[in-house]
């Protein structure tokens, strides 16, 4: 039997978040290079057709064409299909910057050399290298740039004299310097801001990974303790079951209240024994693949029926709707127990009833469980689901902590928030989202 495939669990963003920063920065460099190519073409058109300068268009055109071809390759290199399969090394990124310096040097050679006001565009690749690469690459790039720019003082193709006065030529030179500065400032800002955003995103991913690792450590510790406790509780529960049976036998026939209490006690003992039996069988294995698939409406109905057997005094109103026939949900004992924990918390918090809303489409099951208690205080909102935390005096806080962990393991999410009615907190709403599955095939 082939295991069902979970649909709708979006892993693409998480995968992209772990892409090496050098790959992301190379993509930004490709974008900058396209902007630079567009600017170079624009500058050539302005100089030739508006300023009437006789430029060596064949040489300039060949350089720009080479830049276009190289950047087409770089665009393919950093494309989405290549992002996961090919790594980008610091050395490769260095060669890209070296190519940009070569292109700029050739363009300056054909347009006046060091006298060209756009000469300080050399600072752009050096700045990018300092932000991305190690000092070895940056100093090498700086040395090459200084050597090439120094050579352009003596070796270059002079710009032809324009038919303007000396003052006009000077003003044009100043304007070129101003424009070059603006272009450099915009490009540096674009690259550095983007790099900062990438670093912040990766930092958030690392923080989440550390939180997940700590939570998994707690889950392992809890699982080990649970397996040991299940073994230790077997004998006391067996004794309690025997005592409850004796009490039922000895109870007077006309004492209906006592019989009802004993029946409730027996139900609770059976529930504990069933839970411990499941725990012993699983032996701490919490793999999703150990579960099965059930139709959403059938599963919710069974879950509600089981929960109401031991919570007869709580009114629960349901409003479930979705596509028909109902899609399937991947479930196991741990998921059911997680939802039981959430319902139990709602029952303990409310004075009147619980509202359970659920809706589903082909991909997602979305549920809201509302109580009519006092809601969550600020400290609880910070810690709930992340660490074992309880607002109850004698509570250990494991229920919601484990519920969060289990639901997230199934590719879902849990969110708790206070909801308001008539301007005041009316209770707590637990919002749950779970991915649905394709039915398993034989």
C-alpha positions in Angstrom: 0.0 0.0 0.0 1.3 3.4 -0.9 1.3 6.0 1.8 -1.0 9.0 1.2 0.7 12.2 0.1 0.0 15.3 2.1 -1.2 18.1 -0.1 -0.9 21.8 0.6 2.0 21.6 3.0 4.1 24.4 1.5 7.8 23.7 1.9 9.0 26.0 -0.8 9.4 29.1 1.3 11.2 27.2 4.0 13.6 25.7 1.4 14.2 29.1 -0.1 15.0 30.5 3.3 17.8 28.0 3.6 19.3 28.8 0.2 22.9 30.0 0.6 23.2 33.7 0.9 25.8 33.7 -1.8 23.2 32.3 -4.3 20.7 35.0 -3.4 23.3 37.8 -3.7 24.4 36.5 -7.1 20.8 36.8 -8.2 20.8 40.4 -7.0 24.1 41.0 -8.9 22.4 39.7 -12.1 19.6 42.2 -11.6 22.1 45.0 -11.1 24.0 44.0 -14.2 20.8 44.2 -16.3 20.2 47.7 -15.0 23.8 48.6 -15.8 23.5 47.2 -19.3 20.4 49.3 -19.8 22.2 52.4 -18.5 25.1 51.8 -20.8 22.9 51.5 -23.8 21.1 54.7 -22.7 24.3 56.6 -22.3 25.6 55.5 -25.7 22.4 56.7 -27.3 22.4 60.0 -25.6 26.1 60.6 -26.4 25.7 59.6 -30.1 22.3 61.1 -31.0 21.9 64.1 -28.6 25.4 65.2 -27.9 26.6 64.2 -31.4 29.8 62.5 -30.1 31.6 60.2 -32.5 32.1 57.1 -30.3 33.8 53.9 -31.4 30.4 52.1 -31.5 31.8 48.8 -32.8 34.0 48.3 -29.8 31.4 49.6 -27.3 28.8 47.4 -28.9 30.9 44.3 -28.7 31.6 44.9 -25.0 27.9 45.4 -24.2 26.9 42.3 -26.3 29.4 40.2 -24.3 27.8 41.5 -21.1 24.4 40.6 -22.3 25.5 37.0 -23.2 27.3 36.6 -19.9 24.3 37.8 -18.0 21.9 35.5 -19.9 24.1 32.6 -18.6 24.1 34.1 -15.1 20.3 34.5 -15.2 20.0 30.8 -16.1 22.5 29.9 -13.4 20.5 31.6 -10.7 17.1 30.6 -12.1 14.5 28.7 -10.0 15.3 25.3 -11.6 18.9 25.7 -10.9 18.6 27.1 -7.4 18.4 23.8 -5.6 20.7 21.7 -7.8 23.8 23.9 -8.2 25.8 25.6 -5.5 27.5 28.9 -6.0 30.9 29.3 -4.5 32.6 32.5 -3.3 35.2 32.0 -6.1 32.4 32.0 -8.7 30.9 35.2 -7.2 34.4 36.7 -7.3 34.7 35.9 -11.1 31.3 37.6 -11.7 32.6 40.8 -10.1 35.9 40.5 -12.0 33.9 40.3 -15.2 32.0 43.5 -14.3 35.3 45.3 -13.7 36.5 44.1 -17.1 33.4 45.4 -18.8 33.6 48.7 -17.1 37.3 49.0 -17.9 36.7 48.3 -21.6 33.9 50.8 -21.7 36.0 53.5 -20.0 38.9 52.6 -22.4 36.6 53.5 -25.4 35.2 56.6 -23.8 38.1 58.7 -22.4 39.7 56.4 -19.8 40.3 58.0 -16.4 38.9 61.3 -17.7 35.4 59.8 -17.9 33.3 61.0 -15.0 31.8 57.5 -14.5 35.2 56.2 -13.3 34.2 55.9 -9.7 31.7 53.2 -10.6 34.7 50.9 -9.8 33.7 51.4 -6.2 30.5 49.5 -6.7 32.0 45.9 -7.2 34.5 46.6 -4.4 31.6 47.5 -2.1 29.7 44.4 -3.0 32.7 42.2 -2.5 33.3 43.7 0.9 29.7 42.9 1.9 29.6 39.4 0.5 33.1 37.9 0.1 36.1 37.4 2.4 38.8 40.0 2.8 41.1 37.9 0.5 38.8 38.3 -2.5 38.0 42.0 -1.6 41.7 43.0 -1.4 42.5 41.2 -4.6 39.6 42.9 -6.4 40.7 46.3 -5.0 44.3 45.8 -6.2 43.1 44.8 -9.7 40.8 47.8 -9.9 43.5 50.2 -8.8 45.9 48.8 -11.4 43.4 48.9 -14.2 42.2 52.4 -13.4 45.8 53.6 -13.2 46.5 52.2 -16.6 43.5 54.1 -18.0 45.3 57.3 -17.2 47.6 56.6 -20.1 45.9 54.1 -22.3 42.5 55.0 -23.6 40.6 56.2 -26.7 40.1 60.0 -26.3 36.6 61.3 -26.5 36.1 63.5 -29.6 35.7 67.2 -29.0 32.0 68.2 -28.9 30.9 71.3 -30.7 30.4 73.2 -27.4 32.2 75.9 -25.5 34.6 75.1 -22.7 32.0 76.0 -20.1 29.4 73.6 -21.6 32.0 70.8 -21.6 32.8 71.4 -18.0 29.1 71.5 -17.0 28.6 68.2 -19.0 31.5 66.6 -17.0 30.0 67.8 -13.7 26.6 66.4 -14.7 28.3 63.1 -15.6 29.9 62.9 -12.2 26.6 63.7 -10.5 24.8 61.1 -12.5 27.5 58.5 -11.8 27.2 59.2 -8.1 23.4 58.8 -8.2 23.6 55.5 -10.1 26.3 54.2 -7.7 24.3 55.2 -4.6 21.1 53.6 -5.9 22.8 50.3 -6.8 24.7 50.1 -3.5 21.5 50.8 -1.6 19.6 48.2 -3.5 22.2 45.5 -3.0 23.0 46.2 0.7 19.3 46.6 1.7 18.5 43.3 -0.1 21.4 41.6 1.6 20.3 42.9 5.0 16.8 41.5 4.4 18.2 38.1 3.5 20.3 38.0 6.6 17.2 38.9 8.7 15.2 36.2 7.1 17.9 33.6 7.6 18.2 34.7 11.2 14.5 34.2 11.7 14.8 30.7 10.2 17.7 29.9 12.5 15.8 31.1 15.5 12.8 28.9 14.5 15.1 26.0 14.0 16.6 26.4 17.4 13.1 26.6 18.9 12.2 23.4 17.1 15.3 21.7 18.3 14.6 22.6 21.9 11.0 21.5 21.5 12.1 18.2 20.0 14.4 17.6 22.9 11.6 18.2 25.3 9.4 15.8 23.3 12.0 13.1 23.5 12.3 13.6 27.2 8.5 13.5 27.6 8.3 10.4 25.4 10.9 8.6 27.5 9.1 9.6 30.7 5.7 8.6 29.3 6.9 5.1 28.3 8.3 4.5 31.8 5.2 6.0 33.4 2.9 3.7 31.3 4.7 0.7 32.7 4.5 1.9 36.3 0.8 2.9 36.0 -0.4 -0.5 34.7 -0.6 -2.2 38.1 -2.3 0.7 39.9 -4.9 1.0 37.2 -5.6 -2.7 37.2 -6.2 -2.5 41.0 -8.5 0.5 40.6 -10.5 -1.3 38.0 -11.0 -4.3 40.3 -12.0 -2.1 43.2 -14.5 -0.2 41.0 -16.0 -3.5 39.9 -16.3 -4.6 43.5 -17.9 -1.3 44.5 -20.4 -1.7 41.7 -21.3 -5.2 42.9 -21.6 -4.1 46.5 -23.6 -1.0 45.7 -27.2 -1.0 46.8 -29.7 -1.4 44.0 -31.6 1.7 45.0 -28.6 4.0 45.2 -28.7 5.3 41.6 -26.4 8.2 42.3 -23.6 6.0 43.6 -24.0 3.6 40.7 -23.7 6.5 38.3 -20.5 7.7 40.0 -19.0 4.3 39.9 -19.9 4.0 36.2 -18.2 7.3 35.5 -15.1 6.0 37.5 -15.0 2.8 35.4 -15.2 4.8 32.1 -12.3 7.0 33.2 -10.3 4.0 34.2 -10.9 2.3 30.9 -9.9 5.5 29.1 -6.7 5.6 31.0 -6.0 1.9 30.3 -6.7 2.3 26.6 -4.4 5.4 26.4 -1.6 3.5 28.2 -2.0 0.5 25.9 -1.7 2.7 22.9 1.4 4.3 24.4 3.0 1.0 25.2 2.3 -0.4 21.7 3.7 2.7 20.0 6.8 2.6 22.3 7.4 6.2 21.7 7.2 6.0 17.9 5.5 9.2 16.7 5.9 8.7 13.0 3.1 10.1 10.8 3.4 7.0 8.6 2.0 4.9 11.4 -1.4 6.5 11.0 -4.2 6.0 8.5 -6.6 8.0 6.5 -10.2 8.8 7.4 -12.9 10.9 5.8 -13.0 14.3 7.5 -16.6 14.2 8.5 -16.4 10.6 9.8 -13.3 11.4 11.8 -14.7 14.5 13.4 -17.9 12.6 14.3 -16.0 9.8 16.0 -13.8 12.3 17.8 -16.8 14.2 19.1 -18.6 11.0 20.2 -15.5 9.7 22.1 -14.9 13.1 23.8 -18.6 13.4 24.9 -18.5 10.0 26.6 -16.4 11.4 29.3 -17.6 15.0 29.2 -21.4 14.6 29.4 -21.9 17.8 31.5 -20.4 20.1 28.8 -22.6 21.4 26.0 -20.8 21.5 22.7 -22.3 23.1 19.6 -20.9 22.1 16.3 -21.1 23.7 12.9 -19.3 21.6 10.3 -19.4 22.1 6.5 -17.3 21.4 3.5 -17.1 19.8 0.0 -18.8 16.5 -0.7 -17.7 13.8 -0.8 -15.5 14.7 2.2 -11.8 14.6 1.6 -9.5 12.4 3.7 -7.3 13.3 6.7 -4.2 11.5 7.8 -4.7 10.7 11.5 -3.3 8.6 14.3 -3.7 8.4 18.0 -1.4 11.3 18.7 -3.5 13.7 16.6 -6.8 12.6 18.3 -5.2 13.1 21.7 -4.0 16.5 20.7 -7.5 17.5 19.7 -8.8 16.0 23.0 -6.4 18.1 24.9 -7.6 21.3 23.2 -11.2 20.3 23.9 -10.4 19.5 27.5 -8.8 22.9 28.0 -11.8 24.6 26.5 -14.2 22.6 28.7 -12.2 23.6 31.8 -12.2 27.2 30.9 -15.9 27.7 30.0 -18.9 28.1 32.2 -21.5 27.5 29.6 -20.6 25.8 26.4 -18.1 25.1 23.7 -18.5 26.1 20.0 -16.7 23.9 17.5 -16.7 25.2 13.9 -15.0 23.3 11.0 -14.9 23.7 7.3 -12.9 22.0 4.6 -12.1 22.1 1.0 -10.0 19.8 -1.2 -6.7 20.7 0.5 -7.3 22.1 4.0 -9.3 21.4 7.2 -9.8 24.6 9.2 -11.3 24.5 12.7 -12.1 26.9 15.5 -12.8 25.8 19.0 -14.2 28.6 21.2 -14.8 28.6 24.9 -16.5 31.3 27.0 -13.9 31.7 29.7 -11.6 34.5 30.7 -9.2 34.1 27.7 -5.4 34.2 27.8 -3.4 36.7 29.8 -0.3 38.3 28.3 2.2 35.9 29.7 0.3 32.9 28.5 0.1 34.4 24.9 3.9 34.6 24.9 4.6 31.0 26.1 1.6 28.9 25.1 2.6 26.1 22.7 6.3 27.0 22.8 7.1 25.6 26.2 5.2 23.6 28.7 3.1 26.3 30.3 -0.1 26.3 32.3 -2.4 29.0 33.6 -4.0 26.5 36.0 -2.7 26.2 39.6 -2.0 22.5 39.5 -1.4 22.2 35.7 1.8 21.1 34.1 1.1 22.7 30.8 1.9 19.7 28.7 -1.5 19.4 26.9 -1.2 22.5 24.7 2.5 22.1 24.3 2.1 18.5 22.9 -1.0 19.5 20.9 1.1 22.2 19.1 3.9 19.8 18.4 1.7 17.1 17.1 -0.4 19.3 14.8 2.7 21.0 13.4 4.2 17.5 12.8 1.2 16.8 10.6 1.9 19.9 8.6 -0.7 22.0 10.3 -0.7 25.0 12.5 -2.3 26.2 15.8 -3.1 29.7 16.9 -4.7 30.9 20.1 -6.2 34.3 20.6 -8.8 36.1 22.7 -12.0 37.0 20.8 -14.3 39.9 21.8 -18.0 40.5 22.0 -19.5 43.9 22.8 -16.1 45.3 23.4 -14.9 42.8 26.0 -13.0 39.5 26.0 -15.6 36.8 25.5 -13.3 33.8 25.6 -10.5 32.0 23.9 -10.5 30.8 20.3 -8.2 28.0 19.2 -7.7 28.1 15.4 -6.4 24.8 13.9 -5.4 24.2 10.3 -4.6 20.7 9.0 -3.6 19.6 5.4 -5.8 17.0 3.8 -4.5 14.0 1.8 -5.1 12.0 -1.2 -6.7 8.6 -0.4 -4.2 5.8 -0.2 -4.1 3.4 -3.1 -3.5 -0.3 -3.0 
